Amino acid sequence: MTHSKQVWLRCITATVGGYAISTGFSIALVPALTVWLNYTLSTSVLITTMLSYLCYFIVIILSFCLPTLLSLWRNLFIFCALLLACYQMAIPNSLHVNSKTESVLSMMSKQTISHSITTINSHTLNLTYSNNS
């Protein structure tokens, strides 16, 4: 393979691979930080967004430091597999609804239903009153 072709492939790998890794990093670590370190969702998003830039720059640097393209692609796939494993371990815990959350959601839905019924009844009474006049 010619030198210019290798440089071109490394540039494409750095751009596309860096974007993929940084996006995967952001997606995988938000539930992990929320579940394992008990951060709020907004703090987790902020931290992972800032760290995703660091991941992107690391991929760009590695793209031109590793001796072969095969080792670069292998490392990118290994890192993607680690991110996927982290995401798979964290997401079932973040979707768990405890009894307190369930009771709050139930109460909110009951209030919404009763408000809707009250609104419908008041509109019905207004229509009935206006028709009788």
Order of alpha helices (4+ residues) and beta strands (2+ residues): alpha-alpha-alpha-alpha-alpha
